[in-house]
Amino acid sequence: MRETLARADRASMQLLMGAGLALLSYVFVGVLLFTVVASLIVIGLGVLPETVLLLRRMAGSKRRQVGRWSGTEIREAYTPLTGTLVERVRKAVKDPGTYRDLRWLFVHFVYGLALLYVALPLWVIGALVDGVWCGLLGRKAVVLPLIGRLAELDTRWSTALLKPSPEAERNAELAQRVEELTQTRAGAVAAHGAELRRIERDLHDGTQARLVALSMRMGLARRVYDKDPEAVRKLLADAQDQAEEALTELRHVVRGIHPPILTDRGLVGAVRALAASSGLDVSVRDDGMADGPRAPAAVEAAAYFVVAEALTNAAKHSGARRATVELARGAAGLRLLVRDEGHGGADESGGSGLLGMRRRVAALDGTMEVVSPAGGPTEIGVELPCVW
């Protein structure tokens, strides 16, 4: 009897929330009428996408409610409302999900309230009938389980109305994928532009300045060649130092484009070199990657720069003394994990380089997850798709 009462109570709450959402949909009808009138006079056309987004939130609330009761999630399949105002209006009007949600809105207003009205007298009847039937005769409850069946009926009807068709799911997934690729391309272009500006800055402020100084010293040496051999010797020595410093800076710029150590020693060797020079006690686990086939050069470069930036951030900001780098070859690509034992709290908006890392990974259609609770530790997990 206790289990029956608990299930009937849960079912009643389910029906009550459905009835509340049905009443809210009654209010939403007024919003729809206002949106239609505003759209017809064109001036208020911008209200249409916002109204559709509000409708999606209401339908999403019902999906979550049904999912909690049935344990089965109802997938959403919507076209993202992005772009200019005209594009957003066109997408909202052409999206089949808009009309699916409108159909659910009007039908749910009827059955959402009707099921609750049926359930209320069942409580009164059930308290009398099942109280005697179960309490005195020790039989199974008869009336109260009907409330659970009403909740299941609400679930079936809502699922039928809100579940998108396979074609709608495919179209929504395709639209979502296009949106993701558009953002990824924008991020890759931004990252590429930032990289070009960094290279230009390094060449202008470093190598170019030293080459100018070298040219000036060579010119001075030529002028005083016959008059002061000792001064010429000193100028040539300074010029040699300038040339060596310029070569060092050029090597630094080249390493920033594509580290030669990746070509020479592979990803595992390059990461071990980073670990040795990071200033932290870094342990590297490669899962036998050094003995198998190598990943494509672009994937190795992205992984190398992620590890380098992560170790640099750990050394500068985390207060950690130890870190761990794990490299693994997966069926779908390369997986890496960088973990430090610092104080955590890493924020992508704080200029810590995480945004640049994410853009570099996204440019290869990879994924990056940052877990950095206050107090630590910080874990950066990256998956880069590739074919071995």
C-alpha positions as CSV (number, residue, x, y, z in Angstrom):
1,M,0.0,0.0,0.0
2,R,2.8,2.4,0.8
3,E,4.4,1.9,-2.6
4,T,1.0,2.4,-4.2
5,L,0.5,5.7,-2.4
6,A,4.0,6.9,-3.3
7,R,3.5,6.2,-7.0
8,A,0.1,7.8,-6.9
9,D,1.6,10.8,-5.3
10,R,4.4,11.1,-7.9
11,A,1.8,10.6,-10.7
12,S,-0.3,13.4,-9.1
13,M,2.6,15.8,-9.1
14,Q,3.3,14.9,-12.7
15,L,-0.2,15.7,-13.7
16,L,-0.2,18.8,-11.6
17,M,2.9,20.1,-13.3
18,G,1.4,19.2,-16.6
19,A,-1.8,21.2,-15.8
20,G,0.3,24.1,-14.7
21,L,2.1,24.1,-18.0
22,A,-1.3,23.8,-19.8
23,L,-2.5,27.0,-18.0
24,L,0.8,28.7,-18.9
25,S,0.1,27.7,-22.5
26,Y,-3.2,29.5,-22.3
27,V,-1.3,32.7,-21.4
28,F,1.1,32.0,-24.2
29,V,-1.7,32.1,-26.7
30,G,-1.9,35.8,-26.1
31,V,1.8,36.1,-26.8
32,L,1.2,34.2,-30.1
33,L,-1.6,36.6,-31.1
34,F,0.6,39.6,-30.4
35,T,3.5,38.1,-32.3
36,V,1.2,37.4,-35.3
37,V,-0.1,40.9,-35.4
38,A,3.3,42.5,-34.9
39,S,4.8,40.3,-37.7
40,L,2.0,41.3,-40.1
41,I,2.8,45.0,-39.7
42,V,6.5,44.1,-40.3
43,I,7.7,46.6,-37.6
44,G,7.5,43.9,-34.9
45,L,9.0,41.1,-37.0
46,G,11.9,40.8,-34.5
47,V,9.4,39.5,-31.9
48,L,8.9,36.3,-33.9
49,P,12.2,34.5,-33.3
50,E,12.0,35.4,-29.5
51,T,8.5,34.0,-29.4
52,V,9.7,30.8,-31.0
53,L,12.5,30.5,-28.6
54,L,10.1,30.9,-25.7
55,L,7.9,28.2,-27.2
56,R,10.9,25.9,-27.4
57,R,11.6,26.5,-23.7
58,M,8.1,25.5,-22.8
59,A,8.3,22.3,-25.0
60,G,11.7,21.6,-23.5
61,S,10.2,21.9,-20.0
62,K,7.6,19.3,-20.9
63,R,10.3,17.0,-22.5
64,R,12.3,17.1,-19.2
65,Q,9.1,16.4,-17.2
66,V,8.2,13.4,-19.3
67,G,11.8,12.2,-19.2
68,R,11.9,12.3,-15.4
69,W,8.7,10.2,-15.2
70,S,9.4,7.7,-18.0
71,G,13.2,7.6,-17.8
72,T,13.4,8.0,-21.6
73,E,14.7,11.3,-23.0
74,I,12.7,13.0,-25.8
75,R,15.3,14.4,-28.2
76,E,15.1,18.0,-29.4
77,A,15.5,18.7,-33.1
78,Y,15.5,22.4,-33.9
79,T,17.2,24.6,-36.4
80,P,19.5,27.1,-34.6
81,L,18.1,30.6,-34.8
82,T,21.3,32.5,-35.7
83,G,22.4,35.1,-38.2
84,T,20.7,38.3,-39.2
85,L,17.1,39.2,-38.3
86,V,15.8,38.1,-41.7
87,E,17.7,34.8,-41.4
88,R,16.4,34.1,-37.9
89,V,12.8,34.8,-39.0
90,R,13.2,32.6,-42.0
91,K,14.6,29.7,-40.0
92,A,11.9,30.1,-37.3
93,V,9.1,29.9,-39.9
94,K,10.6,27.1,-41.9
95,D,11.6,24.9,-38.9
96,P,9.3,21.9,-38.7
97,G,9.9,22.0,-34.9
98,T,8.0,25.2,-34.6
99,Y,4.8,23.7,-36.0
100,R,5.3,20.5,-34.0
101,D,5.6,22.6,-30.8
102,L,2.5,24.6,-31.7
103,R,0.5,21.5,-32.3
104,W,1.6,20.2,-28.9
105,L,0.8,23.5,-27.2
106,F,-2.9,23.5,-28.3
107,V,-3.5,19.8,-27.7
108,H,-1.8,19.8,-24.4
109,F,-4.0,22.6,-23.2
110,V,-6.9,20.2,-23.4
111,Y,-5.4,16.9,-22.1
112,G,-3.1,18.5,-19.6
113,L,-6.1,19.9,-17.6
114,A,-8.5,17.0,-18.4
115,L,-6.2,14.4,-16.9
116,L,-5.8,16.4,-13.7
117,Y,-9.5,16.8,-13.4
118,V,-9.9,13.0,-13.7
119,A,-7.2,12.3,-11.2
120,L,-8.6,14.5,-8.4
121,P,-11.8,12.5,-7.8
122,L,-9.8,9.3,-8.0
123,W,-7.9,10.3,-4.9
124,V,-11.2,10.7,-3.0
125,I,-12.6,7.4,-4.3
126,G,-9.3,5.7,-3.8
127,A,-9.0,6.8,-0.2
128,L,-12.3,5.2,0.5
129,V,-12.2,2.1,-1.7
130,D,-8.6,1.2,-1.4
131,G,-8.5,2.1,2.2
132,V,-11.1,-0.7,2.9
133,W,-9.9,-3.0,0.1
134,C,-6.3,-3.0,1.2
135,G,-6.4,-2.0,4.8
136,L,-9.2,-4.4,5.9
137,L,-9.1,-7.2,3.3
138,G,-5.4,-7.1,2.5
139,R,-6.0,-7.0,-1.3
140,K,-4.1,-5.0,-3.9
141,A,-5.1,-1.4,-4.5
142,V,-7.6,-0.9,-7.4
143,V,-8.3,2.8,-7.8
144,L,-5.1,4.6,-6.8
145,P,-3.0,2.8,-9.5
146,L,-5.3,4.5,-12.1
147,I,-3.6,7.8,-11.3
148,G,-0.3,6.4,-12.4
149,R,-1.9,5.2,-15.6
150,L,-3.1,8.7,-16.2
151,A,0.4,10.0,-15.8
152,E,1.6,7.3,-18.3
153,L,-1.1,8.4,-20.7
154,D,0.1,12.0,-20.4
155,T,3.6,10.7,-21.1
156,R,2.6,8.7,-24.2
157,W,0.6,11.6,-25.7
158,S,3.3,14.1,-25.0
159,T,6.0,11.9,-26.5
160,A,3.9,11.3,-29.6
161,L,3.4,15.1,-30.1
162,L,6.9,16.3,-29.2
163,K,9.1,13.5,-30.6
164,P,10.6,14.7,-33.9
165,S,10.5,12.7,-37.1
166,P,13.7,11.0,-38.2
167,E,14.0,13.4,-41.1
168,A,13.6,16.4,-38.7
169,E,16.3,14.9,-36.5
170,R,18.7,14.5,-39.4
171,N,18.0,18.1,-40.6
172,A,18.5,19.5,-37.2
173,E,21.7,17.6,-36.7
174,L,22.9,18.8,-40.0
175,A,22.1,22.4,-39.2
176,Q,23.7,22.0,-35.8
177,R,26.8,20.5,-37.5
178,V,27.0,23.4,-40.0
179,E,26.7,25.9,-37.1
180,E,29.5,24.1,-35.2
181,L,31.7,24.1,-38.3
182,T,31.0,27.8,-38.9
183,Q,32.1,28.6,-35.3
184,T,35.1,26.2,-35.7
185,R,36.2,27.9,-38.9
186,A,35.9,31.3,-37.3
187,G,38.0,30.2,-34.3
188,A,40.6,28.6,-36.6
189,V,40.8,31.9,-38.6
190,A,41.1,33.9,-35.4
191,A,43.8,31.5,-34.1
192,H,45.7,31.7,-37.5
193,G,45.5,35.5,-37.5
194,A,46.8,35.6,-33.9
195,E,49.6,33.3,-34.9
196,L,50.6,35.4,-37.8
197,R,50.6,38.5,-35.7
198,R,52.8,36.8,-33.1
199,I,55.3,35.7,-35.8
200,E,55.3,39.2,-37.3
201,R,55.8,40.8,-33.9
202,D,58.7,38.4,-33.0
203,L,60.4,39.1,-36.4
204,H,59.9,42.8,-36.2
205,D,60.8,43.4,-32.5
206,G,63.5,40.8,-32.3
207,T,65.2,39.4,-35.5
208,Q,64.7,42.5,-37.6
209,A,66.1,44.8,-34.9
210,R,69.2,42.7,-34.5
211,L,69.7,42.5,-38.3
212,V,69.5,46.3,-38.5
213,A,72.0,46.6,-35.7
214,L,74.3,44.1,-37.5
215,S,74.1,46.1,-40.7
216,M,75.0,49.3,-38.9
217,R,78.0,47.7,-37.2
218,M,79.2,46.3,-40.6
219,G,78.9,49.7,-42.1
220,L,80.9,51.3,-39.3
221,A,83.5,48.6,-39.6
222,R,83.9,49.4,-43.3
223,R,84.3,53.1,-42.7
224,V,87.0,52.8,-40.1
225,Y,88.7,49.8,-41.7
226,D,91.8,51.7,-42.8
227,K,92.0,54.1,-39.8
228,D,91.5,51.9,-36.6
229,P,91.9,48.2,-37.1
230,E,91.3,47.6,-33.3
231,A,87.9,49.3,-33.5
232,V,87.1,47.2,-36.6
233,R,87.9,44.0,-34.7
234,K,85.6,45.0,-31.9
235,L,82.8,46.0,-34.3
236,L,83.2,42.6,-36.1
237,A,83.0,40.8,-32.7
238,D,79.8,42.7,-31.9
239,A,78.4,41.9,-35.3
240,Q,79.1,38.2,-34.8
241,D,77.2,38.3,-31.5
242,Q,74.3,40.1,-33.1
243,A,74.2,37.5,-35.9
244,E,74.2,34.6,-33.4
245,E,71.4,36.2,-31.4
246,A,69.4,36.8,-34.6
247,L,69.8,33.1,-35.5
248,T,68.7,32.1,-32.0
249,E,65.5,34.2,-32.4
250,L,64.8,32.8,-35.8
251,R,65.0,29.3,-34.4
252,H,62.6,30.4,-31.7
253,V,60.2,31.7,-34.4
254,V,60.5,28.5,-36.4
255,R,59.8,26.4,-33.3
256,G,56.6,28.4,-32.8
257,I,55.5,27.5,-36.3
258,H,56.3,23.8,-36.2
259,P,58.9,22.5,-33.7
260,P,61.7,20.6,-35.4
261,I,61.8,18.3,-32.4
262,L,58.5,16.9,-33.5
263,T,60.0,15.8,-36.8
264,D,63.1,14.5,-35.2
265,R,61.8,12.7,-32.1
266,G,58.1,12.4,-32.6
267,L,55.3,13.5,-30.2
268,V,56.4,11.4,-27.3
269,G,60.0,12.5,-27.4
270,A,58.9,16.2,-27.9
271,V,56.6,16.0,-24.9
272,R,59.3,14.4,-22.8
273,A,61.6,17.3,-23.7
274,L,58.9,19.8,-22.7
275,A,58.4,18.0,-19.4
276,A,62.2,18.1,-18.7
277,S,62.3,21.9,-19.3
278,S,59.0,22.9,-17.7
279,G,60.4,23.6,-14.2
280,L,57.9,21.1,-12.7
281,D,58.2,17.5,-11.7
282,V,56.4,16.1,-14.8
283,S,55.7,12.4,-15.4
284,V,54.9,11.3,-18.9
285,R,52.8,8.2,-19.7
286,D,52.8,7.4,-23.4
287,D,50.9,4.0,-23.4
288,G,53.5,2.6,-25.9
289,M,52.8,5.3,-28.5
290,A,56.5,5.7,-29.4
291,D,56.5,2.1,-30.8
292,G,53.5,2.4,-33.1
293,P,52.5,4.5,-36.1
294,R,52.7,8.3,-35.7
295,A,49.7,10.6,-35.9
296,P,49.5,13.2,-38.8
297,A,51.8,16.2,-38.5
298,A,49.0,18.6,-37.8
299,V,47.6,16.4,-35.0
300,E,51.0,16.1,-33.4
301,A,51.6,19.8,-33.6
302,A,48.2,20.6,-32.0
303,A,48.9,18.1,-29.2
304,Y,52.4,19.4,-28.6
305,F,51.2,23.0,-28.3
306,V,48.4,22.0,-26.0
307,V,50.9,20.2,-23.7
308,A,53.3,23.2,-23.9
309,E,50.6,25.7,-23.0
310,A,49.2,23.6,-20.3
311,L,52.5,23.1,-18.6
312,T,53.4,26.7,-18.9
313,N,50.1,27.7,-17.3
314,A,50.7,25.2,-14.5
315,A,54.1,26.5,-13.8
316,K,53.0,30.2,-13.9
317,H,49.5,30.2,-12.3
318,S,48.6,27.0,-10.5
319,G,51.2,26.9,-7.8
320,A,51.7,23.2,-8.6
321,R,55.0,21.3,-8.1
322,R,54.0,18.2,-10.0
323,A,52.1,17.4,-13.2
324,T,51.2,14.4,-15.3
325,V,50.9,14.1,-19.1
326,E,49.2,11.1,-20.5
327,L,49.2,10.2,-24.2
328,A,47.1,7.4,-25.6
329,R,46.2,6.0,-29.0
330,G,42.5,5.6,-29.3
331,A,40.4,3.9,-32.0
332,A,39.2,7.3,-33.3
333,G,42.3,9.4,-32.7
334,L,44.8,10.7,-30.2
335,R,43.9,11.3,-26.6
336,L,45.9,13.3,-24.1
337,L,45.4,14.5,-20.5
338,V,47.4,17.1,-18.7
339,R,46.9,17.1,-14.9
340,D,48.5,19.4,-12.4
341,E,48.2,19.4,-8.6
342,G,47.7,23.2,-8.2
343,H,45.0,25.3,-6.6
344,G,42.7,25.0,-9.7
345,G,40.2,27.7,-10.7
346,A,41.4,28.0,-14.3
347,D,39.2,30.3,-16.3
348,E,39.1,30.5,-20.1
349,S,38.3,34.2,-20.0
350,G,41.3,35.0,-17.8
351,G,43.8,35.2,-20.6
352,S,45.5,31.9,-19.5
353,G,45.8,30.6,-23.1
354,L,42.9,28.1,-22.7
355,L,40.9,29.8,-25.4
356,G,43.8,29.5,-27.9
357,M,44.2,25.9,-27.0
358,R,40.5,25.2,-27.6
359,R,40.6,27.0,-31.0
360,R,43.6,25.0,-32.1
361,V,41.9,21.7,-31.1
362,A,38.6,22.7,-32.7
363,A,40.3,23.5,-35.9
364,L,41.0,19.8,-36.2
365,D,37.5,18.9,-35.2
366,G,38.7,17.8,-31.8
367,T,37.2,18.2,-28.4
368,M,38.7,19.7,-25.2
369,E,37.4,19.5,-21.7
370,V,38.8,21.6,-18.8
371,V,38.0,20.5,-15.2
372,S,39.4,22.9,-12.7
373,P,37.5,23.2,-9.4
374,A,38.6,25.6,-6.7
375,G,41.3,23.9,-4.7
376,G,42.4,21.8,-7.7
377,P,43.4,19.7,-9.4
378,T,43.2,21.0,-13.0
379,E,42.7,18.5,-15.7
380,I,42.8,19.3,-19.4
381,G,41.5,16.4,-21.6
382,V,41.8,16.6,-25.4
383,E,40.7,14.2,-28.1
384,L,42.0,14.8,-31.7
385,P,40.5,12.6,-34.4
386,C,42.9,10.9,-36.8
387,V,43.6,7.7,-38.7
388,W,46.5,5.7,-37.6
